[in-house]
């Protein structure tokens, strides 16, 4: 994983950049404001504009050499200067959901003896789900987390970022929270850590809010038993932000 432009400059959604490689229906950009997705987060939506028109970015594909192909909605072949425009509403929804899943994750980790995540997915309809290794959990106790999650949102806790070495990440209990996978290290061998100040620190490569009050309240929509060990908790955004 590289240090994405959107990690370093999360508020810049429109960027003048250049095409450095191209094929029909795809480009590699010199710099890109788009988050490529991964770890359950969907790829940013948006457009590329140039002097001759505009085209929707349909998907982003890792090339395996540290570069990302921006796959376009038609077979146009671009060159030179372009303007990349991220869909701000969709980015905001992903950031809200991703921040809220961190809150859910933190509270489950605290209240259920360090239970680990076994899967996660953010959805374009404003819902998300997280799967936890919770073989003996009482579903009513899990449902009872909803007001605590919304209290954390209302508290307006700052969200901060840091990079730590892979060894330090693995040495800190609970920093790598997924049972089976961890965020890949950046080119210099560090792992990005997302901190909700006063609540939680965990490794993550997604996009998040600047503070928790930027999220709308959430509801716990459903809890399912998925196999002998897994509990799946589905949440959804509702209402207006708390500020």
Phi, psi and omega per residue, in radians:
X1 nan 2.246 2.990
X2 -1.443 2.981 2.994
X3 -1.440 1.710 -3.080
X4 -1.027 2.577 3.050
X5 -0.971 -0.672 -3.109
X6 -1.210 -0.351 3.015
X7 -1.269 -0.751 -3.061
X8 -1.414 -0.510 -3.069
X9 -2.364 1.179 -3.017
X10 -1.152 -0.326 -3.107
X11 -1.584 -0.132 -3.141
X12 -1.586 1.910 -3.093
X13 -1.890 -0.179 3.081
X14 -2.177 2.178 -3.012
X15 -2.419 2.249 2.978
X16 -1.415 2.164 -3.073
X17 -2.541 -3.007 -3.101
X18 -2.363 2.634 3.030
X19 -1.399 2.197 3.122
X20 -1.886 -0.248 3.042
X21 -2.723 2.587 -3.064
X22 -2.634 2.690 2.969
X23 -2.601 2.866 3.107
X24 -0.988 2.122 3.119
X25 1.429 0.228 -3.138
X26 -2.805 2.574 3.103
X27 -2.491 2.661 2.875
X28 -1.883 2.286 -3.081
X29 -1.784 2.614 3.093
X30 -1.039 -0.813 2.991
X31 -2.407 2.557 -3.103
X32 -2.366 2.292 3.061
X33 -1.430 -0.093 -3.061
X34 -1.371 2.370 2.928
X35 -1.441 2.280 -3.035
X36 -1.399 -0.038 -3.105
X37 1.491 3.059 -3.135
X38 2.146 2.729 -3.130
X39 1.151 0.447 -3.113
X40 1.667 -0.208 3.132
X41 -1.574 2.446 3.120
X42 -1.377 2.673 3.072
X43 -1.093 2.469 3.025
X44 -0.962 2.590 2.998
X45 -1.752 2.787 3.076
X46 2.805 -2.843 -3.019
X47 -2.316 2.741 2.810
X48 -1.968 2.296 3.100
X49 -2.067 2.529 3.057
X50 -2.551 -3.116 -3.024
X51 -1.050 -0.472 -3.085
X52 -1.665 -0.031 -3.140
X53 2.664 -2.668 3.134
X54 -2.597 2.757 -3.134
X55 -2.565 2.523 -3.140
X56 -1.377 2.430 2.994
X57 -1.424 2.002 -3.034
X58 -1.541 -0.517 -3.107
X59 -2.930 2.912 3.060
X60 -2.271 2.332 -3.008
X61 -2.220 2.198 3.091
X62 -1.232 2.348 -3.099
X63 -1.541 -0.226 -3.126
X64 1.588 -0.107 3.119
X65 -2.061 0.393 -3.119
X66 1.542 -0.084 3.139
X67 -1.783 2.814 -3.126
X68 -2.247 2.167 3.054
X69 -1.471 2.196 3.019
X70 -1.578 1.919 -3.076
X71 -1.525 2.271 -2.967
X72 -1.761 2.748 -3.046
X73 -1.253 -0.257 2.994
X74 -2.437 3.109 -2.977
X75 -1.484 0.355 -3.141
X76 -1.049 2.566 3.079
X77 -2.005 2.096 -3.034
X78 -1.834 2.761 3.053
X79 -2.659 2.754 3.036
X80 1.339 -2.600 -3.038
X81 -1.350 2.417 3.052
X82 -2.441 2.791 3.007
X83 -1.921 2.134 3.108
X84 -1.701 2.228 -3.084
X85 -2.190 2.014 3.106
X86 -1.489 2.420 3.056
X87 -1.201 1.875 -3.041
X88 -1.149 -0.639 -3.138
X89 -1.155 -0.718 3.138
X90 -1.204 -0.738 3.083
X91 -1.022 -0.757 -3.136
X92 -1.074 -0.740 3.135
X93 -1.110 -0.758 3.098
X94 -1.089 -0.728 -3.134
X95 -1.137 -0.704 3.085
X96 -1.096 -0.879 -3.118
X97 -1.085 -0.700 -3.101
X98 -1.195 -0.708 3.079
X99 -1.107 -0.736 -3.119
X100 -1.173 -0.599 3.077
X101 -1.198 -0.543 3.035
X102 -1.126 -0.701 3.108
X103 -1.105 -0.845 3.086
X104 -0.988 -0.823 -3.136
X105 -1.023 -0.789 -3.122
X106 -1.079 -0.762 -3.091
X107 -1.230 -0.670 3.058
X108 -1.111 -0.747 3.135
X109 -1.047 -0.724 -3.120
X110 -1.263 -0.759 -2.991
X111 -1.542 -0.293 -3.048
X112 -2.195 0.817 2.917
X113 0.953 0.811 3.041
X114 1.251 0.516 -3.141
X115 -1.022 2.407 -3.077
X116 -1.717 2.754 3.114
X117 -1.427 2.405 3.062
X118 -1.980 -0.100 3.092
X119 3.101 2.755 3.119
X120 -2.747 2.647 3.089
X121 -2.711 2.218 2.979
X122 -1.657 2.488 -3.033
X123 -2.118 2.687 -3.072
X124 -1.264 -0.149 3.128
X125 -1.629 0.204 3.127
X126 1.452 0.308 3.063
X127 -2.053 2.874 3.064
X128 -2.615 2.772 3.040
X129 -2.361 2.564 3.017
X130 -2.245 2.420 3.069
X131 -1.869 2.377 -3.118
X132 -2.224 2.622 3.038
X133 -1.421 1.574 -3.038
X134 -2.380 1.236 -3.030
X135 -1.131 -0.504 -3.026
X136 -2.019 0.244 -3.048
X137 -1.260 2.516 3.026
X138 -1.467 2.104 -3.097
X139 -1.069 -0.527 3.099
X140 -1.156 -0.616 3.064
X141 -1.139 -0.642 3.102
X142 -1.188 -0.750 3.103
X143 -1.069 -0.545 -3.107
X144 -1.231 -0.104 3.082
X145 -1.318 -0.290 -3.039
X146 -0.958 -0.897 -3.132
X147 -1.124 -0.545 3.117
X148 -1.201 -0.686 3.062
X149 -1.061 -0.823 -3.111
X150 -1.185 -0.509 3.045
X151 -1.152 -0.716 3.086
X152 -1.096 -0.736 3.077
X153 -0.999 -0.826 -3.091
X154 -1.149 -0.498 -3.108
X155 -1.175 -0.276 3.113
X156 1.039 0.896 3.105
X157 -1.324 2.369 3.130
X158 -1.178 2.578 3.060
X159 -1.981 2.179 -3.073
X160 -2.198 2.899 -3.068
X161 -2.336 2.580 3.050
X162 -2.659 2.890 3.053
X163 -2.095 2.294 3.120
X164 -2.194 2.810 3.107
X165 -1.189 2.734 3.130
X166 -1.048 -0.679 3.130
X167 -1.114 -0.747 3.124
X168 -1.150 -0.645 3.132
X169 -1.099 -0.730 -3.104
X170 -1.328 -0.393 -3.140
X171 -1.403 -0.379 -3.116
X172 -1.570 2.035 -3.086
X173 -1.023 2.264 3.055
X174 1.455 -0.052 -3.141
X175 -1.246 -0.740 3.003
X176 -1.685 1.899 -2.870
X177 -1.785 -0.167 -3.093
X178 -1.589 2.367 -3.086
X179 -1.110 -0.623 -2.948
X180 -1.967 -0.430 -3.068
X181 -2.369 2.768 3.050
X182 -2.299 2.681 3.076
X183 -1.016 2.374 3.139
X184 -1.169 2.574 3.117
X185 -1.201 2.707 3.081
X186 -1.267 3.133 -3.066
X187 -1.024 -0.549 -3.139
X188 -1.608 0.168 3.037
X189 1.521 0.243 3.128
X190 -1.811 2.820 3.140
X191 -2.076 2.383 -3.122
X192 -1.387 2.309 3.141
X193 -2.013 2.290 3.074
X194 -1.831 2.167 -3.135
X195 -2.018 2.193 2.892
X196 -1.658 1.877 -2.894
X197 -1.040 2.207 -3.138
X198 1.510 -0.082 -3.099
X199 -2.166 -0.827 -2.843
X200 -2.857 2.602 2.949
X201 -2.357 2.276 3.050
X202 -2.708 2.675 3.125
X203 -1.253 2.342 -3.118
X204 -2.904 2.536 3.127
X205 -1.953 0.270 -3.069
X206 -1.572 -2.987 3.064
X207 -1.821 2.520 -3.044
X208 -2.462 2.983 3.082
X209 -1.340 2.869 3.026
X210 -1.323 -0.476 3.059
X211 -2.741 2.786 -2.963
X212 -1.157 -0.488 -3.094
X213 -1.221 -0.121 3.038
X214 -1.272 -0.127 -3.140
X215 -1.657 2.562 2.880
X216 -1.173 2.736 3.001
X217 -1.023 2.808 3.112
X218 -2.101 2.805 2.946
X219 -2.123 2.491 2.933
X220 -1.437 1.953 -2.995
X221 -1.499 -0.590 -3.011
X222 -2.884 2.578 2.997
X223 -2.263 2.185 -3.120
X224 -2.100 2.575 2.935
X225 -1.533 2.108 3.141
X226 -2.035 1.529 -3.089
X227 1.458 -3.056 -3.028
X228 -1.187 -0.550 -3.019
X229 -1.868 -0.566 -2.902
X230 -1.542 2.406 2.914
X231 -1.977 2.263 3.113
X232 -1.848 2.108 3.134
X233 -1.906 2.129 3.117
X234 -1.856 2.248 3.116
X235 -2.091 2.810 3.099
X236 -2.528 2.521 3.073
X237 -1.294 2.570 3.129
X238 -2.645 2.615 3.020
X239 1.263 -2.758 -3.105
X240 -1.817 2.807 3.049
X241 -1.109 2.777 -3.072
X242 -1.440 0.121 3.049
X243 -2.552 nan nan
